[in-house]
Amino acid sequence: MNESEQRRISILVIEDEPGDLGLIQAYVRLAGIRRIGDQDPVVWASTLAQGVAAAAASMPDVILLDLSLPDSSGLHTVEAMHTVAPDVPIIVLTGQDDHQLAEAALQAGAQDYLVKGQFQHDALGRAIRHALVRQKLESRLSLFRAALNSVANGILITDIDSTIEWANPAFTRMTGFSLTEAVGRHTGEMLNSGKQDPQFYRRMWDTILAGRVWTGELINRRKNGSLYAEALTISPVTDGNGRIQHFVAIKQDISERKANEERVQHLAHHDQLTDLPNRSLLSDRLFQALAQARRDRGTVALMFLDLDSFKPVNDTLGHDIGDLLLKEVALRLQNCVPRESDTVARLGGDEFVILLAQIEKAADAVVVAGKLLAALERPFLIGPHRISISGSIGIAVYPQHGDEVNQLLKNADIAMYHAKKAGRNCYRFFREVTETAGV
């Protein structure tokens, strides 16, 4: 303890016997806490009431508290002082060597106890110094605890078998499990959603048991059964010999971020009006369908559909009605193509494309084309308006009419224009176009 620390220390002695007070003052000096010429660090109060007032006026660094005072005795004395000065270490002075009373005093808030007549100056000095060190450590632990409790991320401390020993409030907010419910339970038992395969967890355990930090994303399950996306970091905690004793897991709920990313991805690949796949997503699915067809020597049909007489609807009834009509058209087209492997896309305006993946023969496209034309022939009721339209369809088939994305799209478009020229409300294959028009 350096000189500046010696002069800063303040010791509140609550003791009703002047003789015991004098002995304490001498012991303080002999212990090196007060040197000759220094200001006396001891502040005296002979009753609990005076001690409370002194602590309130100027909070001491240490309190030496007699358990037998004129206005208080026993554990009530400790409890009263601890209430007034909860952050100040209290060393109990008792006239009897009663270990049960001493333990009760420690539980009531005291840090240490000394039996009057059974300690020397070195014991008093050691008790004071230890109390100050413990208080500093406890203050630091309280700061760390407050920080861990206030952070937004969930924090878990587990043993080496992943049994929970501690969790912060953010973990409770994230999962719905209280600290009481969590402690003693295995993390997998509580949170496993079944969305990760055993290999996922095996790789995670291989990493952390090797003493390395693991970072990743996974889907976990809350107490109420709902699922959430989580970013997780697990750090091994080792002892002085490098043996792993605990794991610290930092958990962040990224469900909202994931949902936003999915919305952005969806908007990037879907038409905003009809929510159908756009040209980008259609091209990707057509590319995959062609790759599959090459492997399986299969057949793919691409149908380019353009509405007949759509422009007059926009011109006479307005774009709002036109947009509502396009949305209804999209629903009808989707109902005609129920297979998950097929795609109905909107390229823009009144142009739609239907991808039929994994068909057995080109004639299968004729059946779907008939359904599409029949669906469009039925009148559309948009508000007070009864609207009748039709569609013209051009069909290109892999491998006869092209073997790559842009070629099939182009040939289906060409076939659609020939369907228009043939009188509309009909379909044409690109093969028929080449045979009749020499394309």
HELIX and SHEET records of a PDB file:
HELIX    1   1 GLU A    3  ARG A    8  1                                   6    
HELIX    2   2 PRO A   18  LEU A   30  1                                  13    
HELIX    3   3 LEU A   48  ALA A   57  1                                  10    
HELIX    4   4 LEU A   75  VAL A   84  1                                  10    
HELIX    5   5 HIS A   99  GLN A  107  1                                   9    
HELIX    6   6 HIS A  121  SER A  150  1                                  30    
HELIX    7   7 PRO A  169  THR A  175  1                                   7    
HELIX    8   8 LEU A  179  ALA A  182  1                                   4    
HELIX    9   9 THR A  187  LEU A  191  1                                   5    
HELIX   10  10 PRO A  198  LEU A  209  1                                  12    
HELIX   11  11 SER A  255  HIS A  269  1                                  15    
HELIX   12  12 ARG A  279  ASP A  296  1                                  18    
HELIX   13  13 LYS A  311  LEU A  317  1                                   7    
HELIX   14  14 HIS A  319  CYS A  336  1                                  18    
HELIX   15  15 ALA A  363  GLU A  377  1                                  15    
HELIX   16  16 VAL A  405  LYS A  421  1                                  17    
HELIX   17  17 PHE A  430  ALA A  437  1                                   8    
SHEET    1   A 5 VAL A  42  ALA A  45  0                                        
SHEET    2   A 5 ILE A  11  ILE A  14  1                                        
SHEET    3   A 5 VAL A  62  ASP A  66  1                                        
SHEET    4   A 5 ILE A  90  THR A  94  1                                        
SHEET    5   A 5 ASP A 112  VAL A 115  1                                        
SHEET    1   B 2 SER A  68  LEU A  69  0                                        
SHEET    2   B 2 SER A  72  SER A  73 -1                                        
SHEET    1   C 5 ILE A 164  ALA A 167  0                                        
SHEET    2   C 5 GLY A 154  ASP A 159 -1                                        
SHEET    3   C 5 ILE A 244  ASP A 253 -1                                        
SHEET    4   C 5 LEU A 227  THR A 238 -1                                        
SHEET    5   C 5 TRP A 214  ARG A 221 -1                                        
SHEET    1   D 5 THR A 343  GLY A 348  0                                        
SHEET    2   D 5 GLU A 351  ILE A 359 -1                                        
SHEET    3   D 5 THR A 299  ASP A 308 -1                                        
SHEET    4   D 5 SER A 390  TYR A 398 -1                                        
SHEET    5   D 5 TYR A 427  PHE A 429  1                                        
SHEET    1   E 2 PHE A 380  ILE A 382  0                                        
SHEET    2   E 2 HIS A 385  ILE A 387 -1                                        
END                                                                             
